[in-house]
Amino acid sequence: MSRSKAGSPNDPRGKERFHEERATKVVASAQPDLEAGITAIRETVRTLKPRPGVYRMLDTRGDVLYVGKARSLKARVANYTQVKGLSNRLQRMVSQCRAMEIVVTNSEAEALLLEAQLIKRYRPPFNVLLRDDKSFPFILLRADHAFPRIQKHRGARRAKGNYYGPFASAGSVNKTLNALQKLFLLRSCTDSFFNNRDRPCLLYQIKRCSAPCVGRIDEKGYDALVQEAKDFLSGKSGAVQANIEKQMAKAAEDLDFETAAILRDRLRAATFIQGSQAINASGVGDADVFALAAKGGQIGVQAFFIRGGQNWGHRAFFPRNTGDLDHEEVLADVLLQFYEEVPPPRTILVDRELAEQELIAEALAEKAGHVVAISIPQRGDRRKLMQQAQRNAVEALDRRLAESGTKAKILRELAEFLELDEVPQRIEVYDNSHIQGDKALGAMVVASPEGFEKGQYRKFNIKTAQTNDDFGMMREVMARRFRNLAENPDGDAGKKNSHETVWPDLVLIDGGKGQMSSVRDTLEEMGIENVPLIAIAKGPHHGREGREVFHFPDGREKTLPVNSQLLFYLQTLRDEVHRYAIGAHRAKRSRAITASPLDEIPGIGPSRKRALLLHFGTAGKVRAAALDDLKRAPGISDSVARQIYDFYHAGG
């Protein structure tokens, strides 16, 4: 079957920096065939030159098997034709290869960065993968307003201002942000909220904002607070605390006890931030610390994030597809993929010598725009910090192995209880949410042996089902979910990046006999008979103390003991889809509350809608207004007025 052309590298200078070539595809069986793979690679080698770049190995469907970089593409790719020198893992990879794609770069460092980018994009099965769906939160001190706002930030760093992070979790950044608001009294409200205040809000009353919106502090005084915040977040916390102590002493000496109390509370907030670090990182400056632990065929990497001598949290990573690779190579791959999303600090501390360590430092420096040093700490505070990271890595991996063992046992019990042929690797759970049929939607969550796959969750806005018809809603959701698979059951069903082309190993429905019948009949009408189905209905007591009843497609019912670990697991799956469905439904209702009939008029954006409402008062009065009245509204031109009038008076 055909495949879509791979995108060019995500780089603003991509056309200048990279040149991509595609080798002629070898037509061969989809079954593993070592000779066919070697033939495809040899065909590619003939076209290559000894230049740096990145290569991609593709299977018969065009899916990426492996992404690699090379100082000399010709020499590196040619190595794969020497079968005797390849490990079993690489031989399996070559046996599935049917074509290659090549990107030539200007240097090996550029190739290294591009390799990490492409691994992140394609997630090939033969590369080490850093599985982490969540972006890291930052603290943003904006610079696009006379009174800058301090806020939590995720995603692309497009807004003008100073970014401080990464923080390991939303909890750690929220805790720090709350303390910073008490410490520096900086505003956290949006610009529109700020511009429409005529009196201080509650945050001023509880001493977490200086109320610049109503002039309780002037621009000069606010700028001083902003500068103190920048100094504190940049590592000068001691100087900031000393300055606050000095101001507090002077206020007490002048008998200004109200100001002294405010400064005392600010000093307590500073002490709280320093005392909540849990890890002594003084003297380290800006650094990320990485330690690796290996046990039971799995690898865990612990990362500490240190900024300005302050610990901003830690996170454990468990890379996949590590196979028979050296630990040094695994840690190098983890670093490159991690810094694909996060700006590298000037110092990176590791617990072992990395494969191509100097080249990695050069590539990260090119990405960051400043020198990056990678080193193994030998003594002092840095060595103590590394030892703590190593202990955390071992403990995190032990917990992971214990959880994996328990989860594997539960999944085996699940397969036995539901009479499945194999342990399910992809479980899809479905639920509906509505209020008397209003704003109805369906929800799907996905679970795997590694936990919930939140990047695969999906919402279905109900379009055709009748009001308050739960069974009809479930039929619509199933039809839309499985339509593509029913039309092409074999073609794209192995794609990893689209839930619409992946077969579930188990479908779990939140409901009873009626929901089960609706799903079963819908799939049978579509010709789908090999997807295991089960419906979970609350027991007679409607809670965790009740015995949930499990309904099978053939009408049978089963229950589990109330203290069963398998029952707890299935309840967790049911509760997660329930949480997701209710959250999505609430968001949909909130959007509907703020909607306006004026939104339906083509060409009427927020500013014109605001001008019309301010002038006429309500959307109904806009609808009833004469053409001349519309023309007199501020910001409404004659042509726009005619467009609005014609929209409501189509008949003239």
N, C-alpha and C positions, 0 to 999 in steps of 0.2 A: 504494500500500500504506500501511497505517497506521504510525505511528511512536510511540515512547514519549514521554511528557511530559518536558520538560526539568526538571532539578532546580532547586530554588531556590538562591540564592547560599549558599556555605558560610560562614556568618557566624552567630555565636550570637545576634546581634540582627537576623537576617534579616527576620523578620516585621515588625519595627518600622521597619527602615531602607528596605526595598525593597518595591515593589509591581509585580508582573509581570503583563503583559497579553499575550494572544495574538491576533493578527489573524486574520480569517477566511481560510482557505486558498483560493487560486485554483486551480481544477482546470484543468490545461493539460498539454500534451505535455512529456515529459522532455527533448526536444531544446531546445537554446538558442533562445530566442525573445525578442527585445528588447522587443517590444510587450507580451507577456505579463508580463515582469518589471516593466515600468513600471506596468502596470495593478495588479499586486499591491502595489507600493510606494505608489501613489496611494490605494489602499483603506486602507492603514495610516495615511497622512498625515492623512486625515480624522478619525481618532480621537485624534491626538496634540495635546499642549499644549506651550507653550514652556517646558518644564521640563528640568532635567538628567537624564541617564540613559544607558542602554546599549541598543543595538539589535542584533539578530541577523538576518541574512539566511539563509533556508532554501531548499533546492532542492526538487524535486518529491518526493523520498523523505523529506524532513524533516531531512537532514543540514545542519549549519551551514556556510555558505559564508564568512561574514565576521562578525566582531564589531567594533563601533565604539562610541565614546562621543561624547556631545554635550553642550554647554552648553544648547542648545535643541533638543530632539528634533525638534520640528516643522520647524524651519528646516533642520537638518542632513539629515534623511531626505528632505525635499523636493528637496534638491540633486540626488539621484540620478535624478530625473525629467527633468532638463535634460541630455539626451543629448549635445548639442554640446559641453558643458563637461567631459565625462568623458574620461579617458584610455582607450586601447584595453583596458587591463587591467580598469578599472572597467566598461566596456561589456560585457565578457565576463561579469563577475560579475552585473550586472543582468539579462543575458539568461538566466541560470540561476536567478534568484531567483523563487520562487513564493509565498512567505509571509514574514512577519517576526514576531519576538517582541521585546517591549519590557520593559525594567526601569527604573522611575523611581527616582531616588536623591535624596538631600537636597542634594547639592552636586556640582560638577564633579569635585572631588578624589575623592569616593566613587565616582563613575562611572569614573574612571581606574583605580582599584584593582580595581573589579569587572570592567572590560574585560580587564585582565591575567589575572585569575583565570579568566574564561571562555575566553580564548584558550588558557590552559594546559590547561583541561579538554577543550575540543572540538577544538583544533588545526585551525582552519579553513584551507582551501587558499589563501584570498586575504589572510590576515594574515601578517605577519612572524612566523616561528616560531623560537624559541630551542630548538634540538634538543639536550637534554642529559638523558639518562635517569638519570644517577647523582646521588644526593643528596650534599651536601657533608659531610665529616666534621668533627666538633668535638672538642675536649678538654673533658670534663666532670669537674669537681671537686664531688663529691656533698656534700650537706649534710643527709643523713637518717641519719647515724650518728655516734656519739661519735668514731670515728676515720675521717674521710671517705676515700673511695676516689677515685683518679684513673683515668680510663678514656677510651677512644675512644668516640664516640657518633655515630650517624647517625639520621635520622628525626625524629619529633615530639619536642619538648623538654618532656616531661611530668615527668621526674624532678626533684626539688628539688635545686638546686645552682647552681654558676656554670659557664656555657658560654663557651668561648673558641674563636673561629673566625670565619669558615670557613677550613679548610685546603684547598688546591687538590686534594690527592689523598690516598689512604690512605698512600702512601709518605711524604709529607711529615709527616703527623700521627704516623705510627708512629716516625719518626726523632726527632721532637721529644718524643714521649711517653717513649721510651726514655731520652733525655738528661735529661728532667725527673725520672724515677724515680731516676737516679743523683744528680741534683742535690738533690732534696728528700726522698728515701727514703720516699715515700708509698706506701701499699699499693695494689695493683692487683687483689687477689683479690676474689672474690664474698663476700657476707656469710655464706653457709652455710659456705664454706671457712674463712673467718676464725673463725667461732664454734666450729669443731670441731678447731682446732689445739691440740696440747699441746707442740709444739716448733717452732722456726723452720723455715721452708721454705728452698728453695735460693736464693731471691731475697735473703734476709738474708745468706746466706753469700757471695754475689757483690756485696754492698754496693749492692743496689738497693731495699732496703726496711728500715725501722727495726724491724720485727717487733713492732708493737703488739699482735698477737694473743696473744703469750705474755708481755707485760709488759716487754719490753726497753726500752720508752719509755713514759712516763706520758702522761696525756691533755694535761697542760699543755705538755709538751715537743713532743708531736705537733701541738698547736694552733699552736705557734710555727712549725713547718715548713709547716703549711697556710697561715698568713698570709704567709710568705715566698714560697710558690708563687703566691698571689694577687697579691702585689706584682710578682713577676717577670713574670707573664702579663699584668699590667695596664700594663706599660711602665716599671716601676721597677727594671729589671734592674741598672742601675749601682749603686744603693743596696744591692741584695741582694748583689752581688758584693763590694762594699766591706765589708759586714758579715761575710761569710764570710772574707775576707782578715784582718780584725781578729781573728776567733775563732781562725783558724789560727795567727796570730802569737802570741796569748796561750797557746794550747796548747803551742806549741814552747818558749815562754819557761818554762812550768811543767813542761817535760820530759815532757809527755803526748804522746808521739810517735804513739801509736795513734790518738788523736783528731785530731791534726794531719794524719795520713795520710788519714783519712776526709774531713776538710775540704778537703785538697788535691785529692782525687778529685772532690769536689763542685764545686770551683772549675774544674777541667778540664771538667766537664760544662757548666757555665755558659759557659765560653769556646767550647766546641764549638757550642753553640746560636747564640751570637753570630757565630761565624766561618762558620757554614753558611748564612748568610742570602743570600749571593751578590749581593744588591741592597742598597745603602746606603739605609736608610729612616729613619735617625736624625732626630729632630725632626719627623717627619710625624704621629706619634700614631696614632690609629685612622682609617684611610682605605681606600677601594677606588679603584683607578686603572683607568680604561678608555680604551683607544686603539683607533681604527678604521682599517683599511686596506682598500682596494678595488683589485681588479685582475682583468681577464679576466671581468668580469661577476659576480664573486663578492666577498663581503665577509667579512672576518675581524675579530673584536674580541678584543683581549688584555686580560685583567683581572689586576691584582696585588692581593693581599690583605695589607694592612699593619695590624697590631694592636700597640699599645704600642711603635711604632717598630721592630717586628720584621717581617720579610717571612715570611709564612706560605704562600708559594707563589703560583703564577700558572697561569692556564688560558686557552686559546684557545677562542673560540666562533665558529661559522660559521652564522649565521642563514640560514634558507631563506625563499623567497618574497619576496625583497627587490625583485625586478623593477625598475621605473623609479622607485622611491621615493628621496627625498633621503636622503643619508647621515645627516643630523641626525635625521630621523624614524626611521630604522632603529636608531640608537643609543639613542634614547629608548625604543623598543619593547623592545630588549634589556634595558635597565635595569629596566623595569617587570616583565618576566617573570622576570628573575633574582631580584629582591627579593620575588617571590611566595613563594619558598622560603627565602630567607636574610634574617635581620634586617639592615636597613640601618645602617651606621655613621653617625656624626655628620658625616663629611666624605666626599664623593664627588668625585673629580677626573676630568675629562673633557678630551678634546683639541679639542673644538669646542662651539660654542653649540648646545644642544638645542632641538628644537621643544617649545614650552610648558615651558621649563625651570623657571620659578617654580611652575607648577602641579604638575609632577612632584615637586619638593622638598616642596611642601605635602602631597601625597598620601603620600609616603614618611614624612614626619614624623608624619602621622596613624597610619600603620601601626606605626611604631617606638615612638611615645610620647615622642619627644624631637625637638629641632630637627635637621633634616638640611640641610646646605649643599652645593650643587652648584656647582663653580667650575672655571675653566680656569687652571691654574698659570702664572704669568708669569716667575718668577725663583726662584733659590735651589734648595734640595734638592728641592722639589716639582717644579720645572721639569725638573731632571735626571732625576727618577724618571719623569716623563711622557715624556721623550725616549727613555728606555730602553724604556718600554712601547710606544711607537710603533715602535721598531726591532724589537721582538719580534713585534708585530702583522704587520709586513711580512714578516718571515722565516717566521712560522707560515703566512701565506697562501701564500707561495711554495712551501713544502713541501706544503701542501694541494693546490695546483694541479698540482704535479709528480706527487703520488700519484694525484690524480684522473685525470690524463692516462694514467698507467700502468694504473690500474684499468679505465678505459674501453677501452683497447686489449685488455686481457686478457679483458674481457667480450665484446668483439666476436669475439675468437678463440674463446671458449667457444661462442658462438652458432654459429660456423662449424663447429667441431669436432663439436658435438652435433647439427648440422643443424636448428637452431631458426630459426623465421621472424623472430624479433626478439631483441634483447639482453635477457636476463632481468633483471627488476627485483626479483623476490622469489624467492630460492632457499631451499628447505626441505631440510634434511639430517637423515637418520634413522639411529638405531642402537639396539641393545638391549644391556642389561647384566644379567648374572646369574652366579651360581656354581652350576653343576649344576642350573640351573632355580630356585634358591632366591632369593626376594626379587626376582624379575624385574621389570624395567621397561623401557619404551621412552623414547627421548628425541628431541626435535625442536629443532634450532636454525635460525635464520633469518638469511640474509645478503642485503644489498642493495648497490647501488653505493656506498653510504656506509659500509659495514662491517657488522659483526654487530649485529643488532637484538635485544639481550638482553631487552628487555621483551616480546618475542614468543616466547621459548623456552617449551617445554612438556614436562612429564613425563607418562608414561602408566603407571600401575600395571597390570601384566598380570593379568587376571582369569580368562580362559577358556582360554588356551593351555596345552597339556600341558607337564609338566616337561621342560626341556632341548630344547624344540622351537623352534628359532630361526625357522623359517619360519612356524610358527603364531603366534608372537609378533609377527612383522612384519605378518601378515595382520590381527591384532587391532588393532594400532596404526593401520594404514591405514584400517580400517573405522571406527574411532572418530574419526579426523581428518577424513574426508571425508563422514561420514554427513549432516551438515547441508547441505553443498553438493550432495550427490546428491538430497536431498529438495527443495531450493529453489535450483536452479542460477542463477537470475537475480535473485531478490528482494533478498537482503541482501548479495550478493557484493561490494559496493563499500564496505562499512563499514570504517573504518580502525581502530577500537578493539577489534576481536575477530578473533583469528587464525582462528576457526572459520568465518568468513564471508568470507574473502579467498582467492581462487584463487592458488596458486603458479604461477610461470612455469617452474619447473623443480623436480623432486624428485630429490634425490641420495641414494642408499642405500649405506650402508657394508656391502658384501657382494658375493657373486658371483652365479652363474647362479640358484641356488636362491632367494635373496632377491629377485632381479629377477622370477622367475616368480611368486612369492607375491604381490608388490605388483601386478604386471600383472594377474593373474587376479582379485585382490580388487577392483581398480578396474573391471575389465570387468563383473564381476557386479553392481556398483553402477550400471552404465551410464555410467561416466566414461571417456572415450576421448581427451580432448584435453589431458591433462596430460603434458608431456614427462617421461620417466623415464630415469634412468641409474644404474647400480650401479658402484661403484668397489671393486675387489678388489686386495689387495696382490699384488705381483709375486712371482716365484719366490724372491727373496731376502728377502721379508717385511720391507721397510724402505724408507727413502727412496732407497736406492741401487738398489732393484729397480724394474722397469718395471710400474707399476700397470696393470691391465687394466680397461677400461671396457666393461661389458656393456649392450647395447641391448635393448629389448623384443622385437625380432624375431630375437634370437639372435646378432646380429653382435657382434664384439669389436674394440676399437681400443686402441692404445697411444700414448703420447707420448714424445718424446725425454727422457732423464733430466735434461737441463739446461733443459727448457722452463719458462718462467715460468707458463704455464697449468697445467702439472703441479704446480708448487709451490703455486699458488692452490687447486687442487682438493684437494691434500693438506692444506692449511690448513683447508679446510672439513671434511674428514673428521676431522682431529685435534681440531677444536673440538667436534664432536658426540661424539666418543669421550671427550674430557675431561669434558664435561657429563654424559654418561651414567654414567661411572664415579663422578663426584662425587655424583650423585644416588643411585646404588646404595649407596655407602659410608654416606651419611647415613641411608638406609633401614635398613641393617644395624645402624647404631649405635642407632637408635631401638628396633629389635627386641631388642637386647642388654639395654637398660635397661627393657624392658617387664616387667610382672608379671601373673600370672593374676588378681590382685586387681583389675586395671584393668577387667576384664570385668563386675564387679559394679556394677549401677546405684547411684549415690548414694555410692560410696566414692571420696573425693578423696584428695589426697596426704597430708594430715594423718592421716586415719583409716587409710590404708594403712600409714603409718609406725608408728602406734601398734600395729596388729595384728602387724606384722613384729617390732617390738621385744618384744612380749609373747610371741608364739608361736615366733619364730625363723625359720620358713619359711612360704611360701604353702601348702605341702602340709599342714603342721600346722594352719593355719587351716581348710583344707578338711575335715580330719578331726575338728575340735574339736566337742564337744557344745554344745548351746545355752547351758547354764549357764556353760560355760567362756568362751564368747564374751561373755556379759553381764559377766563379771568383768574383761574387758580394759579398760585405761584409755581413757577418751574414747569408749567404745562404749555407747550407750544400749540399752535393752531392745528398742526397735523396730528399731534398726539391726542388733542381734544377730540378731533374728528374720529380717530381710531377708537377711543373709549366710547364715544356716542354710538358709533356704528356697531360696536360689539354688543351693546345692550338694546339697540334698536335696529336689528337686522332687516326688518321689514320696511325701514324708512322712518 
